[in-house]
Amino acid sequence: MSATTAIRWVEACAVEDIDAEDVIRFDHEGRTFAIYRAPDGRFHATDGLCTHERVHLADGLVMGSIIECPKHNGRFDYTTGRAKGAPVCVDLATYPVRIDGDTVLIGLG
């Protein structure tokens, strides 16, 4: 994101909506995102569809900082978006996250 692109913060969910080491789906303006809560309590956000066959990642399994796609078991590091296991080879886009009170917001450019 360039310095001239303003971040627009969008309410995604309540903090209590996501347990530690879990993921939920968030749809906004025709796009799907995945919101994660790491075991240490920090929140992260990525595109919500696997880059391999566009399956919803929120239906997958979270293990530490890894999300495993439910269809072909491809894996991504949701903290960086990096593809970590076949058959996925294209990284996920990631988005900044902040907490405002009890609300999780993601930053969209």
KAKA-V680240 format. One record per pair of residues at least 12 apart in sequence whose ideal C-beta (glycine too) atoms are under 8 Angstrom apart, sorted by the first residue. I is the first residue (numbers start at 0). J is the second residue. D is the distance in Angstrom with one decimal. If there is no record, write none. Layout:
{{I	J	D} {I	J	D}}
//
This chain:
{{0	108	4.8} {4	108	4.6} {5	108	7.4} {6	95	6.6} {6	106	4.0} {6	107	7.1} {6	108	6.0} {7	106	7.1} {7	107	5.1} {7	108	7.2} {8	97	6.9} {8	99	7.9} {8	104	4.4} {8	105	7.3} {8	106	5.6} {8	107	7.9} {9	27	5.8} {9	104	6.2} {9	105	5.7} {9	106	7.8} {9	107	5.8} {10	102	5.4} {10	103	7.6} {10	104	5.7} {11	25	4.6} {11	27	7.6} {11	32	7.0} {11	34	5.2} {11	44	7.1} {11	102	8.0} {11	103	4.9} {11	104	6.3} {11	105	5.0} {12	25	6.3} {12	34	6.0} {12	102	7.6} {12	103	5.1} {13	101	5.6} {13	102	6.1} {13	103	7.0} {14	42	7.9} {14	98	6.3} {14	101	5.0} {14	102	7.0} {14	103	5.9} {15	101	6.9} {16	103	7.6} {17	34	6.3} {17	35	7.3} {17	36	4.2} {17	42	7.4} {17	103	7.4} {18	36	6.5} {19	36	5.4} {19	37	7.2} {19	38	5.4} {19	39	8.0} {19	40	6.2} {20	36	7.0} {20	37	7.1} {20	38	4.9} {20	61	5.2} {20	62	7.5} {20	63	7.3} {21	35	7.3} {21	36	5.7} {21	61	5.7} {22	34	6.8} {22	35	4.9} {22	36	7.8} {22	56	6.6} {22	57	5.1} {22	59	6.9} {22	61	5.2} {22	66	6.2} {22	77	7.6} {23	57	5.6} {24	47	5.7} {24	55	5.9} {24	56	8.0} {24	57	3.6} {25	44	7.8} {25	47	7.0} {25	105	7.4} {26	47	7.7} {27	107	7.7} {30	46	7.8} {30	47	7.6} {31	46	7.3} {31	47	3.5} {31	48	5.7} {31	55	6.7} {32	44	5.6} {32	45	7.0} {32	46	6.5} {32	47	4.6} {32	94	7.0} {32	105	6.4} {33	45	5.2} {33	46	7.2} {33	47	4.4} {33	55	7.9} {33	56	4.5} {33	57	5.3} {33	66	6.9} {33	77	7.2} {34	96	7.5} {34	103	6.1} {34	105	7.0} {35	61	6.4} {35	66	6.9} {35	77	4.9} {37	63	7.9} {37	64	6.3} {37	78	7.2} {38	63	6.4} {42	96	4.5} {42	98	6.8} {42	103	5.5} {43	77	5.2} {43	78	5.5} {43	93	7.0} {43	96	6.0} {44	93	6.7} {44	94	4.2} {44	95	7.6} {44	96	5.1} {44	105	4.4} {45	66	7.7} {45	75	7.1} {45	77	5.4} {45	80	5.6} {45	91	4.3} {45	92	6.5} {45	93	5.2} {45	94	7.0} {46	91	5.1} {46	92	4.8} {49	68	4.3} {49	70	6.9} {49	73	6.2} {49	75	8.0} {49	87	6.6} {50	82	7.0} {50	87	5.8} {50	88	7.9} {50	89	3.9} {50	90	7.2} {50	91	6.3} {51	68	6.7} {51	70	7.6} {51	71	6.2} {51	73	5.2} {51	86	5.3} {51	87	4.8} {51	88	8.0} {51	89	7.6} {52	70	5.9} {52	71	6.9} {54	68	5.7} {54	69	6.2} {54	70	4.3} {55	69	7.8} {56	68	6.3} {56	69	8.0} {56	75	7.6} {56	91	8.0} {61	77	7.6} {64	76	5.4} {64	77	6.2} {64	78	4.9} {65	77	7.2} {65	83	6.4} {67	84	8.0} {68	87	6.9} {71	86	5.2} {72	84	7.2} {73	85	6.6} {73	86	5.3} {73	87	3.3} {74	87	7.0} {75	87	6.6} {75	90	7.4} {75	91	5.3} {77	91	7.4} {77	93	7.7} {78	93	7.7} {79	93	6.7} {80	92	6.1} {80	93	4.3} {94	106	5.7} {94	107	6.6}}
//
